[in-house]
Every structure is written in structure tokens, then in C-alpha cells.
Amino acid sequence: GIMGAVEGPVVMKGLRRNSLQGDRALADILKQFGAVIEQGEDTLTVRRGILKGIEIDAGQIPDLVPALAVLGCFAEGETRIVNAVRLRLKESDRLATTCAGIAALGGKAAELPDGLCIQGTGLRGGRAKGANDHRIVMALAAGACFADAPSEIDDAQSIAKSYPGFFEDYKLVGGKSDVIDLD
């Protein structure tokens, strides 16, 4: 979704129009940001649009917060994510680790008691901690595609928890990565 909204187009398969999953809200949020959305029967195509910062109530979509926060780096103005305090109790404190990851890659973000505030200043690139958290690694990797300079994110192996093929698909949509296993 991030990669489609910033550069596009990206076609995501397996996201049915009538899905009841919280992740189904992704299309609506991307549209609010300003991305161009085309919903097929079981696909979602995301194209680049004029992105503007928005406020997101994350109460029903906590797993999307790291990715949406990174997207906020590329949206004009300010993006606020609220109602996300339970993210402090995930594989990492996802509010803290998302904020730290954005800062490490040269973006501007601040923690709120129950969320994040992100400024749309882009990402410069750098070295970020993945916090051994699959959602943090994937969100930062997606944002790193559009950073001004190369980026390094550790704990890449953590993606195996939810999306073992992430880096293969990442390359298919234009990402460039070298995953180094030091074990």
C-alpha cells in the first residue's frame, strides 16, 4: 500500500471487496491520504496521488499503524495517529519503535500518549533498528524505497512471523534489498 501510494501502481491480491478484516480499511485510509484506489473483486490497485496528512483513528486497525506512520512521512503536512495505546504491548512498543525508526531514517515523528504525530518531510536514509518486530521492519523497508540515500534496517529475519516472502515481493514492486544473514 505504501509503495503504491508514494510511487505506484501496486496491485495487491487477495483483498476482497466484502472482507470484514480490519486490514480492509486500508483502501479507505489510502484514499483519504490522496492515493488513487481501484477496487477489483479480489484485488486492490493503489496508484500515486497528491498525498496530504490526515488523522487516523487506529482503534480498529492497530497492525497498520507502522506502515501508515511511514506513509505519513511522504504526505504533505501532518499525519496524526490516535487511539493506538495498545501498540505499546506488541512485539515491541510499536509507537516508540516506529517513531525511532522514522527518526533514524531522517524523518520527523513524535510520540503522543496514545499515538504518533508525523511530519511529511520525507526520509533521508540511514540505519534503523527493526526491534525484532516484523511490522516495524516491513514498514521501514517500504519507506526506505523512497529515501534520499540507501538505508539499513536490522532484524530482517523477523518478517518470517507474518510474511516470509516479503523481500521477494518487495523486489517485484520496485524495492531493492540485500538481506544479510549473520547467523
N, CA, C and O of each residue as an XYZ file, in Angstrom:
732
protein
N       0.798     -1.200      0.000
C       0.000      0.000      0.000
C       0.842      1.267      0.000
O       0.592      2.187     -0.778
N       1.853      1.311      0.884
C       2.716      2.490      0.955
C       3.396      2.717     -0.392
O       3.419      3.834     -0.910
N       3.943      1.647     -0.947
C       4.714      1.774     -2.175
C       3.830      2.216     -3.336
O       4.276      2.966     -4.204
N       2.590      1.759     -3.359
C       1.664      2.190     -4.391
C       1.278      3.646     -4.239
O       1.197      4.382     -5.223
N       1.039      4.065     -2.996
C       0.602      5.440     -2.759
C       1.702      6.456     -3.044
O       1.420      7.561     -3.508
N       2.952      6.092     -2.769
C       4.048      7.029     -2.968
C       4.530      7.029     -4.417
O       4.837      8.087     -4.966
N       4.597      5.851     -5.039
C       5.144      5.759     -6.387
C       4.164      5.112     -7.360
O       3.949      5.630     -8.456
N       3.573      3.991     -6.972
C       2.555      3.279     -7.709
C       2.894      2.942     -9.142
O       3.931      3.375     -9.645
N       2.057      2.188     -9.805
C       0.957      1.463     -9.176
C       1.426      0.135     -8.573
O       2.401     -0.463     -9.028
N       0.710     -0.304     -7.546
C       0.924     -1.607     -6.933
C      -0.428     -2.292     -6.861
O      -1.415     -1.696     -6.428
N      -0.468     -3.562     -7.292
C      -1.688     -4.357     -7.232
C      -1.541     -5.370     -6.105
O      -0.615     -6.181     -6.107
N      -2.455     -5.321     -5.145
C      -2.466     -6.280     -4.040
C      -3.582     -7.279     -4.294
O      -4.720     -6.900     -4.572
N      -3.247     -8.550     -4.198
C      -4.227     -9.612     -4.446
C      -4.714    -10.200     -3.138
O      -4.032    -10.130     -2.116
N      -5.912    -10.786     -3.184
C      -6.461    -11.473     -2.025
C      -7.167    -10.557     -1.040
O      -7.497    -10.989      0.064
N      -7.407     -9.317     -1.403
C      -8.116     -8.378     -0.537
C      -9.502     -8.179     -1.125
O      -9.716     -7.311     -1.972
N     -10.447     -9.002     -0.659
C     -11.792     -8.981     -1.221
C     -12.565     -7.733     -0.817
O     -12.407     -7.210      0.286
N     -13.395     -7.276     -1.728
C     -14.204     -6.074     -1.516
C     -15.070     -6.178     -0.265
O     -15.269     -5.183      0.433
N     -15.592     -7.381      0.028
C     -16.516     -7.548      1.152
C     -15.831     -8.101      2.394
O     -16.505     -8.606      3.292
N     -14.510     -8.016      2.464
C     -13.772     -8.532      3.609
C     -14.184     -7.801      4.881
O     -14.431     -6.595      4.872
N     -14.253     -8.552      5.965
C     -14.577     -7.956      7.260
C     -13.320     -7.671      8.069
O     -13.418     -7.162      9.186
N     -12.155     -7.983      7.542
C     -10.921     -7.782      8.269
C     -10.638     -6.298      8.447
O     -10.992     -5.468      7.610
N      -9.976     -5.988      9.583
C      -9.584     -4.608      9.823
C      -8.686     -4.073      8.725
O      -8.723     -2.883      8.411
N      -7.871     -4.956      8.134
C      -6.973     -4.511      7.071
C      -7.742     -4.011      5.850
O      -7.179     -3.285      5.031
N      -9.002     -4.378      5.712
C      -9.823     -3.894      4.596
C      -9.946     -2.373      4.643
O     -10.176     -1.729      3.619
N      -9.790     -1.806      5.837
C      -9.853     -0.349      5.987
C      -8.704      0.345      5.268
O      -8.737      1.559      5.067
N      -7.687     -0.423      4.882
C      -6.532      0.172      4.216
C      -6.937      0.988      2.995
O      -6.438      2.098      2.808
N      -7.826      0.463      2.166
C      -8.229      1.181      0.949
C      -8.827      2.542      1.286
O      -8.503      3.540      0.641
N      -9.683      2.587      2.277
C     -10.314      3.852      2.653
C      -9.292      4.854      3.192
O      -9.366      6.045      2.890
N      -8.346      4.370      3.985
C      -7.341      5.272      4.552
C      -6.414      5.793      3.459
O      -6.086      6.979      3.434
N      -5.991      4.912      2.557
C      -5.131      5.361      1.464
C      -5.840      6.403      0.605
O      -5.224      7.359      0.134
N      -7.136      6.208      0.409
C      -7.916      7.184     -0.357
C      -7.974      8.523      0.381
O      -7.874      9.580     -0.241
N      -8.136      8.477      1.711
C      -8.136      9.718      2.497
C      -6.802     10.448      2.364
O      -6.773     11.677      2.293
N      -5.712      9.708      2.332
C      -4.391     10.316      2.142
C      -4.287     10.996      0.785
O      -3.537     11.960      0.630
N      -5.031     10.504     -0.197
C      -4.978     11.078     -1.537
C      -4.509     10.112     -2.607
O      -4.376     10.493     -3.770
N      -4.254      8.861     -2.227
C      -3.878      7.859     -3.222
C      -5.080      7.553     -4.112
O      -6.228      7.741     -3.709
N      -4.804      7.085     -5.311
C      -5.858      6.690     -6.246
C      -6.068      5.182     -6.078
O      -5.132      4.393     -6.212
N      -7.300      4.802     -5.785
C      -7.629      3.418     -5.449
C      -8.581      2.838     -6.482
O      -9.560      3.477     -6.870
N      -8.283      1.614     -6.925
C      -9.193      0.862     -7.788
C      -9.434     -0.481     -7.119
O      -8.506     -1.273     -6.955
N     -10.672     -0.738     -6.735
C     -11.026     -1.984     -6.057
C     -11.598     -2.970     -7.050
O     -12.631     -2.710     -7.666
N     -10.924     -4.115     -7.211
C     -11.447     -5.202     -8.024
C     -12.162     -6.203     -7.126
O     -12.345     -5.950     -5.936
N     -12.567     -7.339     -7.694
C     -13.256     -8.341     -6.894
C     -12.367     -8.886     -5.781
O     -12.818     -9.047     -4.647
N     -11.104     -9.173     -6.102
C     -10.190     -9.640     -5.064
C      -8.824     -8.972     -5.170
O      -7.820     -9.516     -4.710
N      -8.794     -7.791     -5.778
C      -7.550     -7.031     -5.878
C      -7.784     -5.583     -5.457
O      -8.901     -5.069     -5.495
N      -6.713     -4.965     -5.064
C      -6.727     -3.539     -4.756
C      -5.522     -2.934     -5.461
O      -4.382     -3.312     -5.192
N      -5.777     -1.996     -6.361
C      -4.697     -1.306     -7.059
C      -4.540      0.071     -6.437
O      -5.503      0.828     -6.314
N      -3.311      0.381     -6.047
C      -3.006      1.663     -5.412
C      -2.057      2.414     -6.328
O      -0.993      1.918     -6.698
N      -2.474      3.635     -6.688
C      -1.659      4.488     -7.553
C      -1.309      5.780     -6.821
O      -1.981      6.204     -5.881
N      -0.253      6.365     -7.286
C       0.226      7.623     -6.719
C      -0.830      8.717     -6.860
O      -1.519      8.813     -7.875
N      -0.935      9.520     -5.835
C      -1.812     10.681     -5.857
C      -1.108     11.832     -5.155
O       0.071     11.727     -4.816
N      -1.808     12.909     -4.938
C      -1.266     14.033     -4.172
C      -1.581     13.741     -2.711
O      -2.725     13.877     -2.276
N      -0.563     13.339     -1.960
C      -0.763     12.884     -0.585
C      -0.775     14.049      0.389
O       0.092     14.922      0.354
N      -1.774     14.041      1.258
C      -1.921     15.060      2.306
C      -2.073     14.347      3.643
O      -2.701     13.292      3.725
N      -1.501     14.924      4.681
C      -1.599     14.350      6.011
C      -3.047     14.302      6.487
O      -3.859     15.162      6.145
N      -3.352     13.279      7.283
C      -4.702     13.089      7.802
C      -4.621     12.675      9.266
O      -3.531     12.439      9.789
N      -5.770     12.588      9.925
C      -5.843     11.997     11.265
C      -6.457     10.615     11.132
O      -7.468     10.434     10.453
N      -5.838      9.644     11.786
C      -6.264      8.250     11.703
C      -6.600      7.741     13.090
O      -5.772      7.812     13.999
N      -7.805      7.229     13.259
C      -8.183      6.541     14.492
C      -7.780      5.084     14.314
O      -8.372      4.369     13.505
N      -6.783      4.645     15.059
C      -6.213      3.304     14.880
C      -6.873      2.252     15.761
O      -6.381      1.126     15.842
N      -7.969      2.592     16.421
C      -8.603      1.653     17.345
C      -8.917      0.298     16.747
O      -8.764     -0.720     17.422
N      -9.358      0.258     15.482
C      -9.734     -0.999     14.843
C      -8.664     -1.528     13.892
O      -8.833     -2.605     13.319
N      -7.574     -0.800     13.714
C      -6.550     -1.199     12.728
C      -5.134     -1.081     13.304
O      -4.262     -0.506     12.652
N      -4.887     -1.602     14.486
C      -3.582     -1.388     15.114
C      -2.408     -1.925     14.301
O      -1.326     -1.339     14.336
N      -2.590     -3.020     13.572
C      -1.474     -3.601     12.828
C      -1.011     -2.739     11.666
O       0.105     -2.910     11.177
N      -1.850     -1.817     11.218
C      -1.486     -0.947     10.096
C      -0.694      0.284     10.520
O      -0.158      0.992      9.668
N      -0.612      0.549     11.814
C      -0.030      1.810     12.280
C       1.407      2.034     11.811
O       1.689      3.117     11.298
N       2.340      1.076     11.955
C       3.700      1.381     11.491
C       3.749      1.776     10.016
O       4.433      2.734      9.655
N       3.039      1.055      9.172
C       3.051      1.370      7.739
C       2.400      2.722      7.467
O       2.912      3.494      6.656
N       1.295      3.020      8.120
C       0.627      4.299      7.891
C       1.460      5.466      8.404
O       1.445      6.553      7.825
N       2.186      5.233      9.494
C       3.075      6.284     10.009
C       4.175      6.586      8.997
O       4.497      7.749      8.758
N       4.750      5.545      8.405
C       5.783      5.756      7.393
C       5.193      6.469      6.180
O       5.834      7.354      5.612
N       3.989      6.097      5.780
C       3.338      6.791      4.668
C       3.177      8.273      4.988
O       3.322      9.120      4.106
N       2.878      8.589      6.247
C       2.740      9.981      6.662
C       3.990     10.808      6.400
O       3.902     12.026      6.244
N       5.149     10.166      6.349
C       6.399     10.871      6.048
C       6.385     11.463      4.643
O       7.103     12.422      4.359
N       5.565     10.886      3.766
C       5.538     11.304      2.364
C       4.280     12.100      2.007
O       4.049     12.408      0.838
N       3.478     12.427      3.006
C       2.259     13.205      2.799
C       2.499     14.635      3.250
O       3.099     14.868      4.299
N       2.041     15.573      2.477
C       2.221     16.986      2.804
C       1.533     17.310      4.124
O       0.385     16.925      4.347
N       2.242     18.017      4.996
C       1.656     18.429      6.263
C       1.846     17.386      7.352
O       2.845     16.666      7.380
N       0.877     17.320      8.237
C       0.980     16.491      9.441
C      -0.010     15.336      9.390
O      -1.161     15.506      8.988
N       0.449     14.162      9.801
C      -0.415     12.998      9.980
C      -0.426     12.659     11.463
O       0.625     12.546     12.093
N      -1.618     12.499     12.012
C      -1.761     12.132     13.430
C      -2.448     10.776     13.509
O      -3.474     10.537     12.871
N      -1.860      9.905     14.301
C      -2.454      8.592     14.559
C      -2.826      8.561     16.029
O      -1.975      8.756     16.897
N      -4.101      8.314     16.308
C      -4.608      8.343     17.679
C      -5.296      7.014     18.009
O      -5.550      6.191     17.130
N      -5.587      6.832     19.294
C      -6.290      5.641     19.783
C      -5.482      4.372     19.507
O      -6.028      3.349     19.094
N      -4.171      4.461     19.746
C      -3.279      3.342     19.431
C      -2.434      2.909     20.623
O      -1.381      2.299     20.440
N      -2.874      3.210     21.833
C      -2.044      2.927     23.011
C      -1.737      1.440     23.160
O      -0.696      1.092     23.718
N      -2.604      0.556     22.681
C      -2.337     -0.877     22.850
C      -1.130     -1.349     22.041
O      -0.633     -2.455     22.254
N      -0.657     -0.512     21.111
C       0.547     -0.870     20.353
C       1.796     -0.884     21.217
O       2.831     -1.410     20.806
N       1.710     -0.318     22.396
C       2.856     -0.338     23.303
C       3.101     -1.741     23.848
O       4.142     -1.997     24.453
N       2.135     -2.665     23.636
C       2.211     -4.017     24.211
C       2.356     -5.102     23.157
O       2.028     -6.257     23.427
N       2.833     -4.770     21.974
C       3.003     -5.757     20.902
C       4.418     -6.348     20.964
O       5.058     -6.301     22.014
N       4.912     -6.906     19.845
C       6.257     -7.494     19.833
C       7.311     -6.487     20.287
O       8.321     -6.854     20.887
N       7.062     -5.235     19.995
C       7.846     -4.133     20.551
C       6.823     -3.073     20.954
O       5.636     -3.212     20.658
N       7.272     -2.031     21.618
C       6.402     -0.875     21.836
C       6.342     -0.181     20.476
O       7.195      0.650     20.162
N       5.349     -0.517     19.681
C       5.331     -0.077     18.286
C       5.201      1.437     18.117
O       5.578      1.967     17.072
N       4.693      2.125     19.093
C       4.682      3.583     18.979
C       6.114      4.103     19.109
O       6.542      4.956     18.331
N       6.848      3.589     20.087
C       8.226      4.032     20.294
C       9.129      3.575     19.156
O       9.938      4.361     18.662
N       9.006      2.314     18.727
C       9.930      1.807     17.710
C       9.623      2.377     16.325
O      10.541      2.568     15.528
N       8.358      2.649     16.026
C       8.035      3.304     14.758
C       8.601      4.711     14.745
O       9.210      5.132     13.762
N       8.405      5.431     15.822
C       8.917      6.806     15.927
C      10.437      6.816     15.804
O      10.996      7.636     15.075
N      11.109      5.907     16.514
C      12.573      5.842     16.464
C      13.057      5.459     15.068
O      14.055      5.999     14.592
N      12.364      4.540     14.411
C      12.755      4.122     13.069
C      12.622      5.243     12.063
O      13.498      5.434     11.220
N      11.542      5.980     12.145
C      11.351      7.126     11.245
C      12.454      8.155     11.467
O      13.023      8.679     10.509
N      12.756      8.442     12.741
C      13.821      9.408     13.044
C      15.175      8.911     12.539
O      15.963      9.694     12.008
N      15.449      7.618     12.700
C      16.733      7.056     12.275
C      16.909      7.147     10.757
O      18.033      7.231     10.262
N      15.797      7.130     10.026
C      15.859      7.245      8.568
C      15.710      8.694      8.104
O      15.545      8.957      6.913
N      15.769      9.627      9.050
C      15.798     11.039      8.695
C      14.452     11.716      8.609
O      14.359     12.847      8.134
N      13.403     11.045      9.060
C      12.071     11.646      9.070
C      11.789     12.337     10.393
O      12.616     12.331     11.305
N      10.609     12.931     10.481
C      10.212     13.641     11.696
C       8.934     13.039     12.251
O       7.889     13.056     11.601
N       9.030     12.509     13.457
C       7.868     11.925     14.127
C       8.008     12.149     15.626
O       9.114     12.269     16.153
N       6.870     12.204     16.297
C       6.860     12.352     17.747
C       5.809     11.417     18.323
O       4.755     11.198     17.726
N       6.112     10.878     19.478
C       5.137     10.040     20.172
C       4.109     10.910     20.872
O       4.432     11.960     21.426
N       2.869     10.456     20.837
C       1.787     11.004     21.640
C       1.483      9.960     22.707
O       1.920      8.817     22.572
N       0.754     10.307     23.759
C       0.433      9.278     24.755
C      -0.255      8.054     24.144
O      -0.010      6.923     24.565
N      -1.116      8.288     23.148
C      -1.851      7.168     22.543
C      -1.634      7.060     21.039
O      -2.455      6.467     20.339
N      -0.526      7.632     20.526
C      -0.336      7.582     19.086
C       0.943      8.235     18.631
O       1.940      8.273     19.352
N       0.894      8.752     17.410
C       2.062      9.360     16.774
C       1.655     10.607     16.003
O       0.517     10.737     15.553
N       2.600     11.508     15.863
C       2.429     12.692     15.029
C       3.613     12.701     14.058
O       4.768     12.733     14.480
N       3.319     12.672     12.766
C       4.353     12.551     11.742
C       4.303     13.772     10.831
O       3.230     14.206     10.413
N       5.470     14.313     10.533
C       5.567     15.438      9.605
C       5.970     14.910      8.233
O       6.827     14.032      8.132
N       5.367     15.432      7.196
C       5.617     14.968      5.839
C       6.865     15.558      5.221
O       6.795     16.296      4.238
N       7.998     15.233      5.796
C       9.274     15.775      5.319
C      10.078     14.756      4.520
O      11.215     15.035      4.139
N       9.514     13.590      4.261
C      10.237     12.547      3.551
C      11.204     11.821      4.462
O      11.200     12.021      5.677
N      12.037     10.971      3.866
C      13.073     10.246      4.598
C      14.398     10.458      3.882
O      14.462     10.432      2.653
N      15.455     10.669      4.660
C      16.779     10.884      4.074
C      17.530      9.579      3.871
O      18.368      9.489      2.974
N      17.252      8.569      4.681
C      18.013      7.324      4.678
C      18.862      7.247      5.932
O      19.071      8.247      6.619
N      19.344      6.059      6.222
C      20.162      5.882      7.413
C      20.097      4.447      7.900
O      19.813      3.527      7.133
N      20.367      4.268      9.193
C      20.358      2.940      9.808
C      19.309      2.922     10.904
O      19.331      3.750     11.815
N      18.391      1.973     10.808
C      17.289      1.898     11.767
C      17.234      0.524     12.414
O      17.662     -0.472     11.831
N      16.708      0.489     13.614
C      16.504     -0.756     14.353
C      15.134     -1.328     13.990
O      14.123     -0.626     14.025
N      15.121     -2.598     13.644
C      13.855     -3.278     13.359
C      13.157     -3.776     14.605
O      12.010     -4.215     14.535
N      13.834     -3.715     15.760
C      13.266     -4.084     17.060
C      12.764     -5.530     17.098
O      11.902     -5.871     17.908
N      13.308     -6.373     16.220
C      12.868     -7.769     16.109
C      11.352     -7.848     15.975
O      10.714     -8.741     16.533
N      10.787     -6.910     15.231
C       9.332     -6.794     15.076
C       9.016     -6.733     13.577
O       9.387     -5.782     12.889
N       8.331     -7.757     13.091
C       8.042     -7.892     11.664
C       7.356     -6.674     11.077
O       7.697     -6.264      9.967
N       6.408     -6.082     11.775
C       5.687     -4.933     11.215
C       6.567     -3.688     11.134
O       6.416     -2.882     10.216
N       7.468     -3.530     12.069
C       8.388     -2.392     12.029
C       9.352     -2.549     10.855
O       9.570     -1.603     10.098
N       9.929     -3.741     10.703
C      10.879     -3.983      9.611
C      10.213     -3.745      8.262
O      10.780     -3.068      7.404
N       9.016     -4.295      8.064
C       8.359     -4.144      6.760
C       7.991     -2.690      6.481
O       8.165     -2.217      5.358
N       7.485     -1.977      7.484
C       7.110     -0.575      7.275
C       8.328      0.276      6.936
O       8.287      1.080      6.005
N       9.413      0.099      7.692
C      10.610      0.889      7.427
C      11.236      0.535      6.083
O      11.750      1.408      5.384
N      11.192     -0.751      5.721
C      11.726     -1.156      4.418
C      10.941     -0.497      3.286
O      11.531     -0.037      2.308
N       9.618     -0.451      3.412
C       8.797      0.195      2.381
C       9.146      1.674      2.268
O       9.277      2.199      1.162
N       9.294      2.342      3.393
C       9.659      3.754      3.366
C      11.048      3.991      2.813
O      11.296      4.995      2.145
N      11.961      3.061      3.093
C      13.345      3.217      2.634
C      13.446      3.240      1.112
O      14.408      3.780      0.566
N      12.466      2.659      0.423
C      12.462      2.700     -1.053
C      12.492      4.126     -1.572
O      13.009      4.380     -2.660
N      11.950      5.048     -0.815
C      11.785      6.421     -1.279
C      12.670      7.402     -0.525
O      12.515      8.618     -0.645
N      13.604      6.856      0.258
C      14.549      7.714      0.980
C      15.563      8.280     -0.005
O      15.784      7.718     -1.078
N      16.165      9.379      0.365
C      17.144     10.047     -0.497
C      18.445      9.262     -0.638
O      19.167      9.432     -1.621
N      18.749      8.409      0.331
C      20.005      7.650      0.325
C      19.710      6.225      0.785
O      18.645      5.970      1.348
N      20.624      5.301      0.557
C      20.406      3.923      1.000
C      20.145      3.843      2.503
O      20.583      4.692      3.280
N      19.423      2.801      2.879
C      19.064      2.604      4.281
C      19.388      1.188      4.704
O      19.420      0.268      3.886
N      19.628      1.027      5.989
C      19.884     -0.288      6.563
C      18.929     -0.480      7.739
O      18.812      0.380      8.612
N      18.251     -1.623      7.739
C      17.307     -1.938      8.813
C      17.688     -3.309      9.336
O      17.780     -4.264      8.565
N      17.911     -3.417     10.644
C      18.310     -4.719     11.175
C      17.084     -5.575     11.512
O      15.944     -5.126     11.399
N      17.347     -6.811     11.925
C      16.315     -7.783     12.298
C      15.389     -8.160     11.146
O      14.204     -8.418     11.356
N      15.930     -8.190      9.933
C      15.117     -8.541      8.763
C      14.463     -9.903      8.900
O      13.389    -10.124      8.341
N      15.083    -10.820      9.628
C      14.535    -12.171      9.770
C      13.187    -12.178     10.486
O      12.453    -13.161     10.391
N      12.850    -11.124     11.189
C      11.586    -11.093     11.939
C      10.362    -11.150     11.033
O       9.275    -11.482     11.505
N      10.505    -10.837      9.748
C       9.363    -10.864      8.836
C       8.806    -12.268      8.662
O       7.676    -12.432      8.202
N       9.584    -13.281      9.022
C       9.122    -14.675      8.890
C       7.857    -14.931      9.706
O       7.107    -15.855      9.393
N       7.606    -14.139     10.736
C       6.427    -14.348     11.577
C       5.130    -14.200     10.796
O       4.190    -14.965     11.009
N       5.068    -13.224      9.892
C       3.797    -12.974      9.211
C       3.885    -12.986      7.687
O       2.867    -13.164      7.018
N       5.091    -12.800      7.119
C       5.179    -12.614      5.670
C       6.564    -13.062      5.196
O       7.380    -12.227      4.804
N       6.835    -14.359      5.227
C       8.174    -14.840      4.869
C       8.624    -14.422      3.471
O       9.825    -14.281      3.239
N       7.712    -14.223      2.547
C       8.064    -13.837      1.187
C       8.136    -12.341      0.973
O       8.177    -11.883     -0.169
N       8.152    -11.569      2.045
C       8.102    -10.113      1.937
C       9.183     -9.555      1.008
O       8.874     -8.766      0.116
N      10.439     -9.950      1.202
C      11.509     -9.332      0.417
C      11.471     -9.745     -1.046
O      11.926     -8.992     -1.907
N      10.939    -10.923     -1.347
C      10.757    -11.299     -2.752
C       9.698    -10.404     -3.397
O       9.898     -9.894     -4.500
N       8.572    -10.215     -2.705
C       7.520     -9.337     -3.225
C       7.981     -7.879     -3.259
O       7.624     -7.127     -4.166
N       8.762     -7.497     -2.282
C       9.328     -6.141     -2.203
C      10.102     -5.818     -3.486
O       9.988     -4.723     -4.037
N      10.880     -6.780     -3.942
C      11.647     -6.585     -5.179
C      10.729     -6.520     -6.398
O      11.008     -5.784     -7.344
N       9.634     -7.288     -6.381
C       8.708     -7.276     -7.514
C       8.043     -5.921     -7.715
O       7.692     -5.559     -8.837
N       7.870     -5.168     -6.624
C       7.217     -3.860     -6.734
C       8.224     -2.710     -6.748
O       7.863     -1.551     -6.547
N       9.491     -3.051     -6.989
C      10.481     -1.998     -7.185
C      11.458     -1.782     -6.062
O      12.368     -0.962     -6.189
N      11.299     -2.499     -4.953
C      12.255     -2.358     -3.857
C      13.577     -3.016     -4.202
O      13.618     -3.998     -4.943
N      14.642     -2.478     -3.671
C      15.960     -3.065     -3.860
C      16.495     -3.414     -2.485
O      16.608     -2.554     -1.611
N      16.825     -4.693     -2.299
C      17.297     -5.088     -0.976
C      18.330     -6.184     -1.073
O      18.320     -7.000     -1.994
N      19.219     -6.182     -0.105
C      20.160     -7.262      0.144
C      19.940     -7.676      1.570
O      20.239     -6.914      2.489
N      19.423     -8.869      1.778
C      19.193     -9.375      3.133
C      20.415    -10.184      3.513
O      20.746    -11.171      2.857
N      21.084     -9.765      4.572
C      22.319    -10.414      5.014
C      22.010    -11.181      6.286
O      21.558    -10.598      7.272
N      22.251    -12.486      6.269
C      22.057    -13.333      7.445
C      23.409    -13.522      8.110
O      24.315    -14.141      7.551
N      23.527    -12.978      9.308
C      24.812    -13.048     10.012
C      24.916    -14.271     10.907
O      25.942    -14.467     11.559
N      23.870    -15.104     10.954
C      23.915    -16.297     11.821
C      24.744    -17.401     11.206
O      24.886    -18.470     11.799
